[in-house]
Amino acid sequence: MNLKAHFSRFLAADPKRLHFAAHSHHLWPDVTFQAQQACWEDAARHADRKWDKILSEAYPNAQGHVAQVLGLEDPKTVAFGPNTHGFVLRLLSCLPAGRSSRILTSDSEFHSFARQIARLEEDARVQVTRVAAEPFQSFSARFATEATKGGHDMVYLSQVFYNSGYVVPDLPALVGAVPEQDTLVVIDGYHGYMALPTDLGNIAERAFYLAGGYKYAMSGEGVCFLHAPPGHGTRPPNTGWFAAFESLEGGGDGKLGYAPDGARFLGATFDPVGLYRLNAVMDWLGSLDITVAGIHEHVHGLQQSFVAELAGLGLEALHPGQLVVPLAEPNRGNFLTFRSERAGELHRQLLKSDIITDFRGDRLRFGFGLYHDEEDVAKLCHALGEVVA
């Protein structure tokens, strides 16, 4: 699979760059350039009335694309927003008032959630149980054990841990381990959406799912989404006027009305350009018959080549034995993570040579995408051999 020609604008903008951060800021395919222009032209053509077109075309088209990828029967359970943190705040606002809420989560959640609940913890607004992600082989069993105890107001868990790339297996079993129906169950799918084949069909009625376009969907910022299961979090106290934009439920008893579908989690006015980019990417992938399974297979093939070549270099700082999730582990996402005390130093060294990676603490991450091929892997390994001592 060689799709470089479809990423010509990003690749030509910096021909010497080796961008191996597809798990962070994925490069955008060329179709997003036309999509960006189309958004501007619609604004010029329709001015204030552009929202009629956006909400009747771009928005439902994007809902349909997300629903198709995730196996959702009803696209209207999907709500879009500028970032996942806004959705996290609305979900947290649904927790019971007047007492400290109990939250079950892992110790490897991304900052949009982890930082927020840590701050709430400081004020004793929440009590948090964090299950250690490692050792990975026993994580699901340990998490399920905690979930089965019950008494939680929220259970929040990543589909793929951002600081390792480990894929949590059998999400339906973990969701099913939560005994109380009024517990909010939330899955952070940002490193799973468009990276792993994902079917939420079995848990769509029970679990929320968060993700967005910045990473593997190749659509940039501002196009995050939340799947909201019916009957859960029906009236988020943290709300905006878009949450009552269409048909409403309630309101007759003096209470604010909310849309009955995913729109109940909407905020207010947003920049629609991300929707245009997302739709363009999804349509492009469809025209080439490229599936999420195909993307995942392509990436894992490149990972195998990368680790094989890396082993031959004998670099102490990037030895395959330092992989947090080894290649032998099938529950592995679309990036590789090396544990090293020199992670930050190595990242900066590579950056000086225009090799883009990223790091989190003592972990250096390499992400692979559709714009990479075997030649890129060879170039990367050659550069690593020269740059990394």
C-alpha positions in Angstrom: 0.0 0.0 0.0 1.7 3.2 -1.2 -0.5 6.3 -0.7 2.2 9.0 -0.7 0.7 10.7 -3.7 -2.4 11.4 -1.7 -0.4 13.2 1.0 1.6 15.3 -1.5 0.9 18.7 0.1 2.1 17.8 3.6 5.1 15.7 2.3 6.2 18.5 -0.1 6.0 21.1 2.6 9.0 19.6 4.3 10.6 16.9 2.1 13.4 16.1 4.5 11.1 15.5 7.4 10.5 12.0 8.7 7.2 12.2 10.4 6.7 9.2 12.7 4.1 10.8 15.0 1.0 9.5 13.3 -0.4 8.7 16.7 -0.3 12.3 17.6 -0.7 14.8 14.7 -1.4 12.6 11.7 -0.5 14.2 8.4 -3.6 15.1 6.4 -4.3 13.7 2.9 -4.7 16.2 0.0 -8.5 15.9 0.0 -8.6 17.9 3.2 -7.2 21.0 1.4 -10.2 21.1 -0.9 -12.5 20.4 2.1 -11.0 23.4 3.9 -11.6 25.6 0.9 -15.2 24.2 0.5 -15.9 25.3 4.1 -14.7 28.8 3.4 -16.6 29.0 0.2 -19.8 27.9 1.9 -19.4 30.6 4.5 -18.9 33.2 1.8 -21.8 32.0 -0.3 -24.3 31.5 2.6 -23.0 33.7 5.4 -25.4 33.4 8.3 -27.4 30.7 6.5 -24.4 28.5 6.3 -25.6 26.7 9.4 -28.6 25.4 7.5 -26.2 23.6 5.2 -23.8 22.5 7.9 -26.5 21.0 10.1 -28.4 19.4 7.3 -25.4 18.1 5.3 -21.9 18.2 6.8 -23.0 17.3 10.4 -25.2 14.3 9.6 -22.7 13.1 7.0 -20.1 13.1 9.7 -22.4 11.3 12.1 -23.0 8.6 9.5 -19.3 8.1 8.9 -18.6 7.7 12.6 -21.5 5.4 13.0 -20.4 3.2 10.2 -16.9 2.9 11.5 -18.1 2.0 15.0 -21.0 -0.2 14.2 -23.6 2.1 15.6 -27.2 1.6 14.5 -28.3 5.2 15.1 -25.9 8.0 13.9 -27.8 10.5 15.9 -26.2 9.2 19.1 -23.1 11.0 17.9 -22.4 14.5 19.0 -19.4 16.6 17.7 -17.4 19.2 19.6 -14.0 21.0 19.4 -12.2 18.7 21.9 -12.9 15.7 24.1 -12.3 17.7 27.3 -15.5 19.6 26.7 -17.3 16.2 26.6 -15.5 15.1 29.7 -16.7 18.1 31.6 -20.3 17.5 30.6 -20.0 13.9 31.6 -18.5 14.8 35.0 -21.3 17.3 35.5 -23.8 14.4 35.3 -22.4 12.9 38.5 -24.6 13.1 41.6 -24.6 16.5 43.3 -24.1 17.1 47.0 -21.6 14.4 47.7 -18.2 13.1 46.7 -18.6 10.9 43.6 -16.8 7.6 43.1 -14.8 7.0 39.9 -13.1 3.9 38.7 -10.4 4.3 36.1 -6.8 3.2 35.2 -3.5 4.9 36.0 -2.9 5.4 32.3 -5.6 7.8 31.1 -4.8 10.8 29.0 -4.5 14.3 30.6 -7.9 15.6 29.4 -9.4 13.2 32.0 -6.6 12.4 34.4 -5.7 16.0 35.1 -9.3 17.0 35.6 -10.2 14.3 38.1 -6.9 14.9 39.9 -8.0 18.5 40.4 -11.4 17.5 41.6 -9.7 15.1 44.0 -7.9 17.9 45.6 -11.2 19.4 46.6 -12.6 16.1 47.7 -15.3 16.3 45.0 -14.4 12.8 43.8 -12.9 9.6 45.2 -10.8 7.9 42.5 -9.8 4.2 42.3 -7.0 3.8 39.8 -6.1 0.3 38.5 -2.5 -0.1 37.4 -2.3 -0.8 33.6 0.8 -3.0 34.1 1.2 -5.8 34.1 -1.0 -5.8 31.0 -1.7 -9.5 31.0 -3.7 -9.2 34.2 -5.2 -5.7 33.7 -8.6 -6.8 32.4 -9.1 -9.2 35.2 -8.0 -6.7 37.9 -10.2 -4.0 36.4 -13.2 -6.2 36.1 -12.8 -7.2 39.8 -12.9 -3.6 40.9 -15.8 -2.9 38.6 -17.8 -5.8 39.9 -17.6 -4.4 43.4 -20.0 -1.7 42.3 -20.8 1.6 44.0 -19.1 3.7 41.3 -20.7 6.8 39.8 -18.4 6.7 36.8 -16.2 4.0 35.2 -13.7 5.6 32.7 -11.3 3.5 30.6 -9.2 3.9 27.5 -9.6 1.5 24.6 -5.8 1.9 23.9 -3.5 3.3 26.6 -1.8 6.4 25.2 1.5 5.9 27.1 2.1 2.3 25.8 -0.1 1.4 22.9 -1.6 -1.6 24.8 -5.1 -2.4 23.5 -7.5 -3.4 26.3 -9.2 -6.6 25.1 -12.9 -7.5 25.4 -14.4 -4.2 26.2 -17.9 -5.6 26.3 -16.9 -7.9 29.2 -15.5 -5.0 31.2 -18.6 -2.9 30.4 -20.8 -5.8 31.5 -18.9 -6.1 34.8 -20.4 -2.8 36.0 -23.4 -3.9 38.0 -25.4 -0.6 38.4 -27.3 0.7 35.4 -27.0 4.3 36.6 -23.2 4.2 36.6 -21.8 6.2 33.7 -19.5 4.0 31.7 -17.1 5.9 29.4 -14.5 4.6 26.9 -11.8 6.9 25.7 -11.3 5.6 22.1 -9.0 8.3 20.7 -6.2 5.8 20.1 -8.7 3.2 18.8 -10.9 5.1 16.4 -9.6 4.6 12.8 -6.7 2.6 14.1 -8.4 -0.6 15.3 -11.5 -2.3 13.9 -14.1 -1.4 16.5 -17.7 -2.5 16.8 -19.6 -0.9 19.6 -22.8 -2.8 18.7 -22.8 -4.9 21.8 -22.3 -1.9 24.2 -23.8 1.0 22.3 -26.8 1.0 24.6 -24.6 1.2 27.7 -21.3 3.0 27.1 -20.2 6.4 26.1 -17.4 6.5 23.5 -15.0 9.5 23.0 -12.6 10.1 20.1 -11.8 12.6 17.4 -10.1 13.4 14.1 -6.7 14.7 15.2 -5.0 11.4 15.2 -5.8 8.3 13.0 -8.8 9.9 11.3 -6.3 12.3 9.6 -8.8 15.2 9.9 -7.1 17.6 12.2 -8.3 19.5 15.2 -11.7 20.6 16.2 -13.7 17.5 15.2 -14.0 15.4 18.3 -17.1 13.3 19.0 -19.1 11.5 21.7 -21.4 8.6 21.3 -24.0 8.9 24.0 -26.1 5.8 24.8 -29.8 6.4 25.2 -31.1 7.0 28.7 -27.7 7.8 30.3 -26.8 11.3 31.2 -30.0 12.7 29.9 -29.7 16.2 31.3 -26.0 17.3 31.6 -25.8 20.3 34.0 -22.9 21.6 32.0 -24.8 22.5 28.9 -25.0 24.9 25.9 -27.7 26.2 23.7 -27.0 23.7 21.0 -28.2 21.0 23.3 -31.7 22.2 22.7 -31.2 23.0 19.0 -33.6 20.4 17.5 -36.6 18.6 18.9 -36.7 18.7 22.6 -37.8 16.5 25.4 -39.0 18.1 28.6 -39.4 21.8 29.1 -43.1 21.6 29.9 -42.5 21.3 33.6 -40.4 24.4 33.8 -37.2 22.6 33.4 -34.8 23.2 30.5 -35.4 20.9 27.6 -32.7 18.7 26.0 -32.5 16.9 22.7 -33.2 13.2 23.2 -30.2 12.0 21.2 -26.5 12.7 21.3 -27.1 16.4 20.8 -27.9 16.7 24.5 -24.2 16.8 25.0 -23.6 19.7 22.6 -22.2 23.0 23.7 -22.4 26.1 21.6 -21.2 27.6 18.3 -18.2 25.7 16.9 -15.9 25.9 13.9 -17.3 23.5 11.3 -14.2 23.1 9.2 -13.2 19.9 10.9 -16.5 18.3 9.8 -15.6 19.1 6.2 -12.1 17.6 6.6 -13.5 14.4 8.3 -16.1 13.9 5.6 -13.5 14.3 2.9 -11.1 11.8 4.5 -13.9 9.2 5.0 -15.1 9.6 1.4 -11.6 9.3 0.1 -10.9 6.1 2.1 -14.2 4.7 0.8 -13.4 5.5 -2.8 -10.1 3.5 -2.4 -11.8 0.7 -0.5 -9.5 1.2 2.4 -10.8 -0.2 5.7 -9.7 0.3 9.3 -8.6 -3.3 9.3 -6.5 -2.6 6.2 -4.9 0.4 7.9 -4.1 -1.6 11.0 -2.6 -4.4 9.0 -0.4 -2.0 7.0 0.8 -0.3 10.2 1.6 -3.6 12.0 3.6 -4.7 8.9 5.7 -1.5 9.1 6.2 -2.0 12.9 7.6 -5.5 12.2 10.0 -4.1 9.7 11.1 -1.3 11.9 11.8 -3.5 14.9 13.7 -6.0 12.8 15.9 -3.4 11.3 16.3 -1.7 14.7 17.5 -4.9 16.2 20.3 -5.1 13.7 21.6 -1.6 14.7 22.3 -2.7 18.2 21.3 0.7 19.7 21.4 0.4 23.5 18.8 3.2 23.9 16.3 1.7 21.4 16.6 -2.0 21.8 13.5 -4.0 21.0 13.6 -5.4 24.5 12.7 -1.9 25.8 9.3 -2.0 24.0 6.6 -1.4 26.6 4.3 -3.5 24.4 6.4 -6.1 22.5 5.6 -7.2 19.0 4.6 -10.6 20.4 1.6 -9.0 22.0 -1.3 -9.0 19.6 -3.2 -6.4 21.6 -1.1 -3.6 20.2 -2.2 -0.3 18.7 -0.7 1.7 15.8 2.3 3.1 17.6 5.3 1.6 19.4 6.6 2.8 22.8 10.1 2.4 24.1 10.9 2.8 27.8 14.0 4.8 28.3 15.3 7.3 30.9 16.6 9.2 27.9 13.3 9.5 26.1 13.2 13.3 26.2 16.8 13.6 25.2 16.4 11.2 22.3 13.2 13.0 21.1 15.2 16.3 21.0 18.1 14.7 19.3 15.9 13.3 16.6 14.0 16.6 16.2 17.3 18.3 15.3 17.5 15.9 12.4 13.9 16.6 11.4 12.7 13.2 12.7 9.4 13.7 14.4 8.5 11.5 17.3 7.1 12.3 20.8 7.6 11.3 24.4 5.7 11.1 27.6 8.0 10.9 30.7 10.3 7.9 30.1 8.5 6.7 27.1 9.5 7.5 23.4 6.8 6.8 20.9 6.9 6.1 17.1 3.6 6.2 15.2 3.0 4.7 11.7 0.4 5.7 9.2 -0.8 5.4 5.6 1.8 7.8 4.3 4.6 5.5 5.4 6.1 2.7 3.4 9.1 0.3 3.8 11.5 2.9 2.3 10.5 5.3 5.1 11.2 2.7 7.7 14.7 2.1 6.2 15.4 5.9 6.2 14.3 6.1 9.8 16.5 3.3 10.9 19.5 4.7 9.0 18.9 8.1 10.6 18.6 6.5 14.0 21.9 4.7 13.5 23.6 8.1 12.9 21.8 10.2 15.5 21.3 7.9 18.5 24.5 7.0 20.3 
